[in-house]
Amino acid sequence: MKTAISILIVLLSFAMNAQIFSGKAIYKTSRKSSFSFDTEKNSGISDEMQKQLQARIQKMNQKTFILNFDKKTSTYKEDVKLDAPNPQVGGAGVMIMSFGGSGNGSVYFKNINEKRFVNQTEIMGKRFLVKDSLPTYQWDLSTETKNIGNYTCYKATFTREVENRQMTFGDGESKEEKKKEIITTTAWYTPKVPVRNGPDNYQGLPGLILEINDGERLIVSTEIVLNPSEKTEIVAPQKGEVVSQKGYDKIQEEKTQELMERFKGRNGVNTGHGVNIKIGG
């Protein structure tokens, strides 16, 4: 009888721990820069200036995000620092243009059980609340492993076709070239953290995703805290104009075109400087 009671207490303890299970994961992100100059037309910016600009853009693309999660839900948002001023390289006055999809108030909420997300984000200063179903990834699971920190992680991949657009500015004109590519995304997840979750919109694997590489962006977890003493309330954001993912993509496309037109004749973008910007993914 005592043995049965002891087993029951242990099972109840496991059940209670599973219900209150929560955690926090810190991720470092970096993105490849596709910002370049037309050297034949660009006589005002030296090779050294280009290197300085590339280095600054690379630093701007390195960010820190925090994923707060429990068994069912999560929020993913940037650990925001004070914004740095736009790079001014050698007096050339090159302006870095933002095409949206981020901002200090951006929050990506996921409900894994209900397979839905709420993404509070911005386009050119206007806030949107994107509500839709979570994407379904056809993960191909592998037995290959590697260690990330103290966790043994397993490899998983999926492939998809994306359309990238290459925008070229020069001599007051812009040209657009569309190109379709097959992209392979590689994830590393650990079953030791039993949540089907991960950074950004990634999820659906039998364990927390600690690393994502889609060829353009690398996301790596640097710290995991399970059942932290200071609990963070996980709630869906509520501020912004409500749109679907398809509706948001359409607005972003329109605003991107508008921004392209606005900056056509701006010095430092295309007057005497050929600037190539790659958008897509």
C-alpha positions as CSV (number, residue, x, y, z in Angstrom):
1,M,0.0,0.0,0.0
2,K,2.8,2.4,0.9
3,T,4.6,1.5,-2.3
4,A,1.5,2.3,-4.4
5,I,1.0,5.6,-2.6
6,S,4.7,6.5,-3.2
7,I,4.3,5.7,-6.9
8,L,1.2,7.8,-7.1
9,I,2.9,10.8,-5.4
10,V,5.8,10.5,-7.9
11,L,3.4,10.4,-10.9
12,L,1.4,13.4,-9.6
13,S,4.7,15.3,-9.1
14,F,5.7,14.6,-12.7
15,A,2.3,15.6,-13.9
16,M,2.4,18.9,-12.0
17,N,5.9,19.6,-13.2
18,A,4.8,19.1,-16.8
19,Q,2.0,21.5,-16.3
20,I,4.1,24.3,-14.9
21,F,7.1,23.6,-17.2
22,S,8.5,26.8,-18.7
23,G,11.7,28.2,-20.0
24,K,13.7,30.9,-21.7
25,A,16.1,30.6,-24.6
26,I,18.5,33.3,-25.8
27,Y,19.3,33.3,-29.5
28,K,21.9,35.2,-31.5
29,T,21.1,35.9,-35.1
30,S,23.1,37.0,-38.1
31,R,22.1,37.6,-41.7
32,K,24.2,37.6,-44.9
33,S,24.5,41.1,-46.4
34,S,23.8,41.5,-50.1
35,F,24.5,45.3,-50.1
36,S,27.0,46.1,-52.8
37,F,28.1,48.9,-55.1
38,D,28.5,49.2,-58.9
39,T,32.3,49.9,-58.9
40,E,32.2,51.0,-62.6
41,K,29.8,53.8,-61.9
42,N,30.9,54.5,-58.3
43,S,33.9,56.8,-58.3
44,G,33.2,58.4,-54.9
45,I,33.5,55.4,-52.6
46,S,36.8,53.6,-52.3
47,D,37.4,49.9,-51.6
48,E,38.2,50.7,-48.0
49,M,34.9,52.7,-47.6
50,Q,33.0,49.7,-49.0
51,K,34.7,47.4,-46.5
52,Q,33.7,49.7,-43.6
53,L,30.1,49.9,-44.8
54,Q,29.9,46.1,-45.2
55,A,31.3,45.7,-41.6
56,R,28.7,48.1,-40.2
57,I,25.8,46.5,-42.1
58,Q,27.0,43.0,-40.8
59,K,27.0,44.4,-37.3
60,M,23.5,45.7,-37.8
61,N,22.4,42.3,-38.9
62,Q,23.6,40.7,-35.7
63,K,20.8,40.7,-33.1
64,T,19.7,39.0,-29.9
65,F,16.3,37.5,-29.4
66,I,14.5,35.9,-26.4
67,L,12.1,33.0,-26.6
68,N,9.9,32.6,-23.5
69,F,8.0,29.3,-23.7
70,D,5.9,26.8,-21.9
71,K,4.4,23.5,-23.2
72,K,1.8,25.2,-25.3
73,T,2.7,28.8,-26.1
74,S,5.7,31.1,-26.6
75,T,6.7,34.7,-27.4
76,Y,9.8,35.6,-29.4
77,K,11.1,39.2,-29.5
78,E,14.3,41.1,-29.9
79,D,16.3,42.1,-26.9
80,V,16.4,45.7,-28.0
81,K,19.4,48.0,-27.5
82,L,19.6,51.7,-28.4
83,D,19.4,52.1,-32.2
84,A,22.7,53.1,-33.8
85,P,22.8,56.0,-36.3
86,N,22.8,55.2,-40.0
87,P,26.4,54.6,-41.3
88,Q,28.1,57.6,-42.8
89,V,31.2,56.2,-44.7
90,G,33.9,58.6,-45.6
91,G,31.4,61.4,-46.2
92,A,29.6,59.4,-48.9
93,G,26.3,59.6,-46.9
94,V,25.1,56.1,-47.7
95,M,21.6,55.5,-46.2
96,I,20.5,52.1,-45.0
97,M,16.9,51.6,-46.0
98,S,14.5,49.6,-43.8
99,F,11.8,47.6,-45.6
100,G,9.8,46.7,-42.5
101,G,9.0,43.5,-40.7
102,S,10.7,44.6,-37.4
103,G,10.6,47.2,-34.8
104,N,11.1,47.7,-31.1
105,G,7.6,46.5,-30.4
106,S,7.7,43.4,-32.5
107,V,6.5,40.2,-30.8
108,Y,5.9,36.8,-32.4
109,F,3.4,34.7,-30.3
110,K,2.8,31.0,-31.0
111,N,0.1,28.6,-29.7
112,I,1.5,25.2,-30.6
113,N,-1.5,23.3,-29.6
114,E,-3.9,25.5,-31.6
115,K,-1.4,25.8,-34.5
116,R,-1.8,29.6,-34.8
117,F,0.4,32.7,-34.4
118,V,0.0,36.4,-33.7
119,N,2.8,38.5,-35.0
120,Q,2.9,42.2,-33.9
121,T,5.2,43.9,-36.4
122,E,5.8,47.2,-38.3
123,I,6.1,48.5,-41.8
124,M,7.6,51.9,-42.1
125,G,6.4,52.9,-38.7
126,K,2.9,51.5,-38.9
127,R,2.0,48.6,-36.6
128,F,0.2,45.5,-37.8
129,L,-1.1,42.5,-36.0
130,V,-0.7,39.4,-38.3
131,K,-3.0,36.6,-37.3
132,D,-2.9,33.3,-39.1
133,S,-2.1,29.5,-38.9
134,L,1.4,28.4,-38.2
135,P,3.3,27.2,-41.2
136,T,3.6,23.4,-41.7
137,Y,7.1,22.2,-42.4
138,Q,7.8,18.8,-43.9
139,W,10.8,18.0,-41.6
140,D,13.1,15.2,-42.7
141,L,14.5,13.8,-39.4
142,S,18.1,12.5,-39.3
143,T,20.1,10.5,-36.7
144,E,23.1,12.9,-37.1
145,T,23.9,14.7,-33.9
146,K,26.0,17.5,-32.5
147,N,26.4,19.3,-29.2
148,I,25.2,22.9,-28.7
149,G,26.2,24.0,-25.3
150,N,25.3,21.2,-22.9
151,Y,22.6,19.7,-25.2
152,T,22.9,16.9,-27.6
153,C,21.0,18.0,-30.7
154,Y,19.5,16.1,-33.7
155,K,19.5,17.3,-37.3
156,A,16.3,18.0,-39.3
157,T,15.9,19.6,-42.7
158,F,13.2,20.7,-45.2
159,T,13.4,22.3,-48.6
160,R,11.2,25.0,-50.2
161,E,11.1,27.2,-53.3
162,V,11.4,30.9,-52.8
163,E,11.4,33.8,-55.2
164,N,14.1,36.4,-54.6
165,R,14.1,39.8,-56.2
166,Q,17.3,41.6,-57.2
167,M,16.8,45.4,-57.3
168,T,19.5,47.5,-59.0
169,F,19.6,51.3,-58.8
170,G,21.7,53.5,-61.0
171,D,21.6,56.7,-63.0
172,G,18.1,57.5,-61.8
173,E,16.6,54.2,-62.9
174,S,15.8,50.9,-61.2
175,K,15.7,47.4,-62.5
176,E,14.2,44.3,-61.1
177,E,15.1,40.7,-61.7
178,K,13.2,37.8,-60.2
179,K,14.8,34.5,-59.5
180,K,13.4,31.3,-58.0
181,E,15.6,29.2,-55.8
182,I,15.4,25.9,-53.9
183,I,16.4,26.6,-50.3
184,T,17.3,24.0,-47.7
185,T,16.7,24.9,-44.1
186,T,18.7,23.0,-41.5
187,A,17.5,22.8,-37.8
188,W,19.2,21.3,-34.8
189,Y,16.8,20.4,-31.9
190,T,17.1,18.7,-28.5
191,P,14.6,16.3,-27.1
192,K,16.0,17.2,-23.6
193,V,13.8,20.3,-23.7
194,P,10.4,18.6,-24.5
195,V,8.6,21.4,-26.4
196,R,7.8,21.4,-30.1
197,N,9.0,25.0,-30.5
198,G,11.8,27.2,-31.6
199,P,12.9,30.7,-32.7
200,D,10.8,32.9,-35.0
201,N,8.1,30.9,-36.7
202,Y,10.0,27.6,-36.6
203,Q,8.3,24.7,-34.7
204,G,7.1,21.1,-35.1
205,L,10.1,19.0,-34.1
206,P,10.2,16.7,-31.1
207,G,12.2,19.1,-29.0
208,L,13.3,22.7,-28.7
209,I,15.1,24.0,-31.8
210,L,18.5,25.4,-30.8
211,E,19.9,26.3,-34.3
212,I,18.4,27.3,-37.6
213,N,20.3,27.9,-40.9
214,D,18.3,28.8,-44.0
215,G,21.3,29.9,-46.1
216,E,20.6,33.6,-45.5
217,R,20.1,33.7,-41.8
218,L,21.8,31.8,-38.9
219,I,20.0,31.6,-35.5
220,V,21.9,29.9,-32.6
221,S,20.9,29.5,-29.0
222,T,23.5,30.7,-26.5
223,E,21.6,30.1,-23.3
224,I,18.7,28.1,-21.9
225,V,17.0,28.6,-18.6
226,L,14.4,26.0,-17.6
227,N,11.7,26.8,-15.0
228,P,13.3,30.2,-14.2
229,S,12.6,31.7,-10.8
230,E,11.2,34.9,-12.4
231,K,8.3,33.8,-14.6
232,T,7.4,35.8,-17.7
233,E,3.7,35.9,-18.6
234,I,3.2,34.6,-22.1
235,V,0.3,36.4,-23.8
236,A,-0.5,37.3,-27.4
237,P,0.2,40.9,-28.4
238,Q,-2.9,43.0,-29.1
239,K,-1.8,46.3,-30.8
240,G,-1.9,46.9,-34.5
241,E,-4.1,46.7,-37.6
242,V,-5.3,43.0,-37.8
243,V,-4.4,41.3,-41.1
244,S,-3.7,37.8,-42.4
245,Q,-0.2,36.7,-43.5
246,K,-1.3,37.0,-47.1
247,G,-2.7,40.5,-46.5
248,Y,0.5,41.6,-44.7
249,D,2.7,40.3,-47.5
250,K,0.7,42.3,-50.0
251,I,1.0,45.5,-48.0
252,Q,4.7,44.9,-47.5
253,E,5.2,44.5,-51.3
254,E,3.3,47.7,-52.0
255,K,5.3,49.7,-49.4
256,T,8.6,48.2,-50.7
257,Q,7.8,49.5,-54.2
258,E,6.8,52.9,-52.7
259,L,10.1,53.1,-50.9
260,M,12.0,52.2,-54.0
261,E,10.4,55.0,-55.9
262,R,10.9,57.5,-53.1
263,F,14.7,56.9,-52.9
264,K,15.4,56.7,-56.6
265,G,16.7,60.3,-56.8
266,R,18.2,60.5,-53.4
267,N,22.0,61.2,-53.2
268,G,23.9,58.4,-51.6
269,V,21.5,55.8,-53.0
270,N,21.7,56.0,-56.7
271,T,22.9,59.4,-57.9
272,G,26.4,58.6,-59.1
273,H,26.4,55.4,-57.0
274,G,25.2,52.0,-58.2
275,V,23.6,50.3,-55.3
276,N,22.4,46.7,-55.4
277,I,19.9,45.5,-52.8
278,K,18.6,41.9,-52.6
279,I,15.1,41.3,-51.2
280,G,13.5,38.0,-50.7
281,G,13.4,34.7,-48.8
